[in-house]
Amino acid sequence: MPDPNPAALEFLLTRRSRPYKTLGLPAPDRAALEPILTAALRTPDHGKLEPWRLIVLQAPALRRLADLVTTRGAALGKPDEDIAKARLAYELSPLAVVVVEVQKPSDKIPAVEKTYAAGAACLALLNAALAAGWGANWLSGWPSHDRAFCTEAFSLADNESIAGLIHIGTESATPPDRPRPDLDAVTTWVST
């Protein structure tokens, strides 16, 4: 017979990301962040490859990266509004954790499974931050897909890419919930 955890299930049924624009100070300090990071690393990991690493960005680093967003956006010919939107996420965020996907060599584990594991680490980190009472959001955006930005900002190796940035802080406003998927519309039950 299962041993249910109703509080955990209720959290998962009602969890919701918080817009990065609503996140402010205080942000978790190292002592508050370490259990959240530890929870994130308990994600499924086929082959025990640990196909991820984490980079914690505090406010000064985020502001420096906001300037790099502007520089790279101009070099790429991005429209001013795209640059401003991407820059704002770095300017406003009190703290962010970069989840780096690491494609480690394996004859048994396909690359896509390592990608899924890094994505699972993003969701685990997001949920752990929310469960700890912080506001949090998982973002990426064009800078995290720009190789030059990733190399300069995070010194990524050739086998690394950004799975996501989890912004964490104190929630200043709660926007209305968004519509959720219709379970019946996206679920097929197979019994034979």
N, C-alpha and C positions, 0 to 999 in steps of 0.2 A: 504494500500500500504506500502511495506517495506521502511524503512529509512536506506539506505545503508551507509556503512563506507568504501569507496574504499581504503583508506590508510591501514586500518586494514586488509582487505582482501588481498591486495597486499603484505603486510608483511607476512601473513600466507602462501601465494602461493610461496613466495621466501625464507622463513626462512630456516636456516640450522644451525645445531650444528657446533661448532668449536672444532677440536681435542684438547684434554687437553694439548698436548705437545706444542701447539701454544699459550697457555694462560700464561700471565706473569703479572708483576706489571705495573701500579697500579691495585689493586683490589678495588671494591667498599667499601667505608667506611660505617659505620652504617647508616648515614643519606641517602646515596645513596641506600643502601640495603633494608631499611625498606619499601619503596614503592613496591619494587620487591617482597618482602615476603608477603606484604599485597595483592598484585595481585594474588599471588599463592594460598592464602587462600580463594579466591573467586571461587574456583572450585566447581563443583556439589557435593552435600553431601546429599544423600538420608537419611532421618531421622534426619538430623541436628546433627549427632553424632560427627563430627570433628574427623574422624578416622585417625588422623595424628598428628605429632608434628615435629618441626624443630630444628635442632642443627646446629649452625653456627660455622664452623671450620676455624680459622685464621691460618696463616702460622706456628707459633710455634706448635700448636696442630697437624697440618697435619704432621710435621716432626716427632713428637713423635709417631704418629700412623704409620708412615713409618717403624719405628723400630719394632713396634708390628706386622706389616705385616710379617717382616722377621722372628720374633720369632715364630709366629703361622704357617707360611708356613713350617718352619723346623719341627715343632712338628707334622704337618700333613703329612710330607713326600712329600711335593710338589716339583716338579722339580725346579732347580735353576732359569731357565728362567721364569717360572710362578711367582715365588717369586719376581724376579727383575721387571717384568712387572707391577705387582700389586703395588709394593713399589714405582715405579716411579710416578704413579698417585698422591700419597700422597706427594712425595718429590718435584715435580714440581709445584703443584697447589698453586696459591697464596691465594685462598679462596674456600671453598666448603660448601654447605648446605646439610646436611643429612636430607632426608625426611623419617621419621619413621612412618611406618604403625602401628596404634594402633587398635587392635581388641577389641572394646568396646562391652559389652554385649547388645544384642537386640533380642527380640522375633520376630521382624518384618523385620529387615534388615539382609539378609544373609551375611556371612563372605566374600564371593567373591565380593559383592558390596562395602564393606569397602576397600578391596584390590584395586578394580578399582578406587575408590575415591582417594586413596593414590597415585596411578599411575597418575591420572589426576592432582593431586597437583604437581607432578614432572614435567609434561609437562607444566603446567601453570607457574611454577617457571622458567623453561628453557626459555619459550617464553617471559616472562616478562624481564628476564635478557637480552635476545637478543634485545627486543624492546627498552630497555633502552640504547642500544649501546654497551653493554659488549659482549665479547666472552663468550660462555658457552657451556657445554657439560654435558650430563646425563650419568653417569657410575654406574656400580655396581661392578662386579668382585667377585672372590671367597671370599675375606675377608668379604664382606657384607653378605655372606651366611653361614659364619662360626660362630656358636653360641658363642663360647668362645671369638672370636675376638669382636663380637658385644657387649657382656656382659662387657668385660674389657674396650673396647674403649668408649662405649656410655652408659653403665649402663642400657641396655635394660631390661625391665620387660618381664616376660614369654609371655605376650600377645602382644609383640612388635617385629617388624622385620624391616629391611631396605628395603624401596621401591626404593631408589636410592640416589646417591650423585650427586649434581649439582655443577660442578666446574665452577667458574666464575673469569674472569680476563680480561686483555687487550689483544686483539688478535694481535699476532706478524706476522702472515702469513695467507693467505687465500688459502687453497688447492682447487683444482678443485671440482666442484659439483659432487655428485655421481649420478648414474642412479636412477630414481624414478619409482615407480610402474606404470604399464600400467592400466589406469582407466578402460578401457573396459575389461581387463583380470580379474579384481577383483570385478566387479560390476554387479549385476543382477537387472534388472528393473522389477518390478511386478506391473501390472495395473489391474488385475482382480482376 
